[in-house]
Amino acid sequence: MSILITGNHGFIGCWLNIYLKEISDYKIFGIDNRCSYGERLIDLKKGSDNIVEKQFFNNVADIDNLIKILNDNNITHIFHISGQAIVPRAFSDPNLTFDSNVTSTFSVLEASRQVNNVEKVCIVTSDKVYKNENKNKRFTEEDILGGKDIYSTSKVICEHLAECYRNIHFKKSKIVEVVRLGNVVGGGDYSVNRLLPDLIRSYLNKNTFEVRYPQATRPFQHVIDVANGIYSILMNNIKHNEENYFGDCWNLGPKNNTVMVVGDVIKLFTEVFHLDDIQPRKNSLPEDILLAVDNTKYKDIFGNPKYDSEEAIIKAIEWYKKVHHDNESPWDLTLEEVKSFLKFR
């Protein structure tokens, strides 16, 4: 079995790569054009040993090159993690966002259609695909989709692409799973314009921290729960034994469908890392204030995620503390967390 992870040099992709490497002897291949901003966990790794059979530094949207990679390496399963996931950057660079999210997803699906050895595909989207009227409800997979901005709209289009390939163009020959993620946190995330990475940068650089919406609620989930969930949905799914099952959409959120208020996350952070200067951001971009999801569908088959929102935040902060206070190796610490999770899962 050969697996391709798109975006395996990104935050979630890197954790998934490590998880898959630890859980099995799969042949793992990676593709990442490294267009996102911020430091990368993979670059903090010491030593020359690789975590993939082969690494490609191409744009996933290049369909001809992707077809060649799938054919040459006999890829059977694809985790499509890559994409432009930073909402403020979507406002400043909508063209990149559309290309990174929509065109790359089309490329993955169409290349999979043309390559016979591909059996299963997982497309990662977002909980921001729902039509959100800020009425403090938990969204289920049956709720109406409806993006308001270029980021959420691009992810809605990705979902429609997955559905049309699953139902029409694959002609019931391949499985396509869609996984909707919440706000993913964990060690090694140094993305720009994300809450915890921006907090740790402000602390390290002694800069003002500007908060967009301190009253906003988000379903914060730990990245190890995400890696385990994505793996379970595509690789360990009992529904794949059903004759007429060819994939579905899944909310993957924190344990017990919990959320946290952004201001409370900042309070937890400042209990560990002292920040003198926290200010509201001027001219904040329009975003939904209330966001929560219901992952009962996932829980009923695969069990509850390990961490609720507060536990996920605390665990992520602990990682940054061990790295930036205690000088522990970021790669070794991440590997240790993955092994510990697998030991008790």
C-alpha positions in Angstrom: 0.0 0.0 0.0 1.4 3.4 -1.0 0.1 6.7 0.4 0.5 10.2 -0.8 0.1 13.1 1.6 -0.3 16.5 -0.1 0.9 19.3 2.2 3.0 17.0 4.3 5.4 19.8 5.2 2.6 21.8 6.8 1.5 21.7 10.4 -1.3 19.0 10.1 0.4 17.2 7.2 3.6 16.8 9.1 1.8 15.3 12.2 -0.2 13.0 9.9 3.1 11.9 8.3 4.7 11.1 11.6 1.5 9.3 12.8 1.3 7.1 9.7 5.0 6.3 9.9 4.6 5.2 13.5 1.4 3.2 13.0 2.4 1.1 10.0 4.9 0.1 7.4 3.0 2.0 4.6 5.1 3.5 1.8 4.5 7.2 2.3 5.1 9.9 -0.3 4.8 13.6 0.2 4.1 16.6 -2.0 4.4 20.2 -0.8 5.3 23.5 -2.6 5.9 25.2 0.8 4.0 28.4 -0.1 2.6 29.0 3.4 4.2 31.5 5.8 5.9 30.6 9.1 8.5 28.3 10.5 7.9 24.6 9.9 8.2 21.6 12.3 9.8 19.5 9.6 12.7 22.1 9.3 13.3 21.7 13.1 14.1 18.0 12.7 17.7 17.0 13.3 19.4 14.2 11.4 19.3 13.2 7.7 16.7 10.3 7.9 13.6 10.9 5.9 10.0 10.3 6.9 8.9 9.6 3.4 9.9 7.3 0.5 10.2 10.4 -1.7 9.4 14.1 -1.3 8.1 16.2 -4.2 8.2 20.0 -4.1 5.5 20.7 -6.7 2.2 22.5 -6.9 -0.5 20.0 -6.3 -2.6 21.9 -8.9 -0.2 20.7 -11.6 -2.3 17.8 -12.8 0.1 16.3 -15.3 2.8 16.1 -12.8 0.5 14.7 -10.2 -0.7 12.0 -12.5 2.9 11.0 -13.1 3.6 10.8 -9.3 0.5 8.7 -8.8 1.4 6.3 -11.6 5.2 6.1 -11.0 4.8 5.3 -7.3 1.7 3.1 -7.5 -0.2 5.4 -5.1 -3.4 3.7 -3.7 -4.5 6.2 -1.0 -4.4 10.0 -1.0 -4.7 12.4 2.0 -5.3 15.8 0.5 -4.2 18.1 3.4 -2.6 20.9 1.4 -4.3 24.2 0.9 -4.3 27.9 1.9 -6.0 27.8 5.4 -5.3 31.3 6.8 -8.4 33.4 6.6 -6.7 36.9 6.6 -4.4 35.7 3.8 -7.5 34.7 1.8 -8.7 38.3 1.9 -5.3 39.6 0.8 -4.6 37.0 -1.8 -7.8 35.4 -3.1 -6.1 34.1 -6.2 -3.6 32.0 -4.3 -6.4 30.8 -2.0 -8.6 29.7 -4.9 -5.7 28.0 -6.6 -4.4 26.3 -3.5 -7.8 25.1 -2.4 -10.1 24.6 -5.4 -7.7 23.9 -8.3 -5.6 21.6 -6.2 -8.6 19.6 -5.1 -9.9 19.3 -8.7 -6.4 18.2 -9.7 -6.3 15.5 -6.9 -9.8 14.2 -7.9 -9.2 14.3 -11.7 -5.8 12.7 -11.4 -7.3 10.0 -9.2 -9.9 9.4 -11.9 -7.3 8.9 -14.6 -5.0 6.6 -12.4 -6.4 3.1 -11.9 -4.4 2.2 -8.8 -5.9 5.0 -6.7 -8.5 3.4 -4.5 -9.4 6.0 -1.7 -9.1 9.7 -1.4 -9.6 11.9 1.7 -10.3 15.6 1.1 -9.8 17.9 4.1 -12.1 21.0 4.3 -13.3 23.1 7.2 -16.1 23.7 9.7 -16.4 27.1 8.0 -18.3 25.6 5.1 -21.6 25.8 6.9 -24.1 28.6 6.4 -23.5 30.4 9.7 -26.0 32.9 11.0 -24.3 33.1 14.4 -27.2 31.6 16.3 -25.0 29.5 18.6 -25.9 26.1 17.2 -23.7 23.0 16.6 -23.6 22.2 12.9 -24.2 18.7 11.8 -23.2 17.2 8.5 -26.7 17.6 7.2 -26.7 21.4 7.7 -26.7 23.8 4.7 -23.4 24.8 3.2 -22.8 28.4 2.4 -19.4 30.3 2.4 -19.4 34.0 3.0 -15.8 34.8 2.1 -13.2 33.5 -0.4 -11.8 31.0 2.1 -15.1 29.4 3.2 -16.4 29.6 -0.4 -13.3 27.8 -1.7 -13.9 25.0 0.8 -17.6 24.7 -0.2 -16.5 24.3 -3.8 -14.1 21.6 -2.8 -17.0 19.7 -1.1 -19.1 20.0 -4.3 -16.2 18.7 -6.4 -15.7 15.7 -4.0 -19.5 14.9 -4.2 -19.6 15.1 -8.0 -16.6 12.9 -8.5 -17.8 10.4 -5.9 -21.2 10.1 -7.4 -20.6 10.7 -11.2 -17.0 10.7 -12.4 -15.6 7.8 -10.4 -18.6 5.7 -11.4 -18.7 4.0 -8.0 -15.1 2.7 -8.4 -13.3 4.7 -5.7 -14.1 6.0 -2.2 -13.9 9.8 -1.4 -14.2 10.9 2.2 -14.5 14.6 3.1 -13.4 15.6 6.6 -14.4 19.0 8.1 -11.9 20.3 10.6 -12.3 22.9 13.3 -9.5 25.1 14.7 -6.5 22.7 15.0 -3.9 23.3 17.6 -0.7 21.6 18.8 3.0 21.7 18.9 5.0 22.8 15.9 2.4 25.2 14.5 4.1 28.5 13.6 1.6 29.6 10.9 1.0 33.3 10.5 -2.3 34.8 11.6 -3.3 31.9 13.8 -4.0 32.3 17.5 -1.4 30.2 19.4 1.4 30.7 16.9 0.8 34.5 17.0 0.8 34.4 20.8 4.1 32.6 21.0 5.7 34.9 18.4 4.6 37.9 20.4 6.1 36.4 23.5 9.4 35.5 21.9 9.8 38.8 20.0 8.3 40.9 22.8 5.8 42.4 20.4 2.2 43.7 20.9 -0.3 40.9 20.5 -3.3 42.0 18.5 -6.4 39.9 19.0 -9.1 39.9 16.4 -12.3 38.7 18.2 -11.7 37.9 21.9 -15.4 37.0 22.3 -15.4 34.4 19.5 -16.0 30.7 20.2 -14.2 28.0 18.3 -14.0 24.2 18.4 -10.3 23.9 19.2 -9.0 20.3 18.6 -5.6 18.8 19.1 -3.7 17.9 16.0 -3.1 14.3 17.2 -6.8 13.7 17.3 -7.0 15.1 13.8 -4.3 12.8 12.5 -6.0 9.8 14.2 -9.4 10.9 12.9 -8.3 11.3 9.3 -6.5 8.0 9.4 -9.6 6.2 10.9 -12.0 7.7 8.4 -10.0 6.7 5.3 -8.0 3.6 6.4 -10.0 2.0 9.2 -13.6 2.6 8.4 -16.1 -0.3 8.8 -18.4 1.5 6.4 -16.0 0.7 3.5 -17.2 -2.9 3.8 -20.8 -1.8 2.8 -21.6 -2.6 -0.8 -23.1 0.8 -1.8 -20.8 3.0 0.3 -18.5 5.3 -1.6 -17.7 8.0 0.9 -19.3 10.7 3.0 -18.6 14.0 4.9 -17.5 14.0 8.5 -17.3 16.6 11.2 -14.0 16.0 13.1 -14.1 18.2 16.2 -13.0 18.1 19.8 -14.1 15.6 22.5 -17.7 16.2 23.6 -18.3 18.8 21.0 -16.7 21.5 23.2 -15.7 25.0 22.3 -13.6 27.7 23.9 -13.8 31.5 23.9 -10.7 33.1 22.3 -10.2 35.4 25.3 -10.1 32.3 27.6 -7.4 30.8 25.3 -5.3 33.9 25.7 -5.8 33.7 29.5 -4.5 30.1 29.6 -1.5 31.1 27.4 -0.6 34.1 29.6 -0.7 31.9 32.7 2.4 30.2 31.3 3.9 32.9 29.0 3.9 36.5 30.3 2.6 39.0 27.8 2.6 42.7 28.7 0.9 44.2 25.7 -2.4 42.7 24.3 -4.5 45.0 22.2 -7.6 44.6 20.0 -6.8 44.5 16.3 -8.0 47.6 14.4 -10.0 46.9 11.2 -10.5 43.2 11.9 -11.7 41.2 9.0 -15.3 40.0 9.0 -15.5 36.6 10.6 -18.3 34.5 12.3 -18.3 34.9 16.0 -20.0 31.7 17.1 -18.9 28.4 15.6 -19.4 24.9 17.0 -19.8 21.5 15.4 -21.4 18.2 16.3 -19.2 15.2 15.7 -21.6 12.5 16.9 -21.5 10.8 13.5 -17.7 10.3 13.9 -17.9 9.4 17.6 -20.6 6.7 17.0 -18.2 4.8 14.7 -14.7 5.7 15.8 -15.2 6.8 19.4 -14.7 10.2 21.1 -11.6 12.2 20.3 -9.1 12.1 23.2 -9.0 15.9 24.0 -11.7 18.5 24.5 -11.1 22.1 23.5 -9.5 23.2 26.8 -7.4 20.1 27.1 -6.2 20.6 23.5 -5.2 24.2 24.2 -3.4 23.2 27.4 -1.5 20.4 25.7 -0.4 22.7 22.8 0.8 25.4 25.3 2.8 22.7 27.2 4.5 21.8 23.9 5.6 25.4 23.3 6.7 25.7 27.0 8.9 22.6 26.7 10.5 23.8 23.5 10.9 27.5 24.3 11.4 27.4 28.1 13.0 24.0 28.6 14.9 23.7 25.3 13.6 20.3 24.5 13.9 19.1 20.9 10.7 20.0 19.0 10.9 17.0 16.7 11.6 14.5 19.5 8.9 16.0 21.6 6.4 15.6 18.8 7.5 12.0 18.1 7.1 11.3 21.8 3.5 12.7 21.8 2.6 10.5 18.8 4.0 7.4 20.4 2.3 8.0 23.7 -1.1 8.6 21.9 -0.7 5.4 20.0 0.2 3.4 23.1 -3.0 4.3 24.8 -5.5 4.9 22.0 
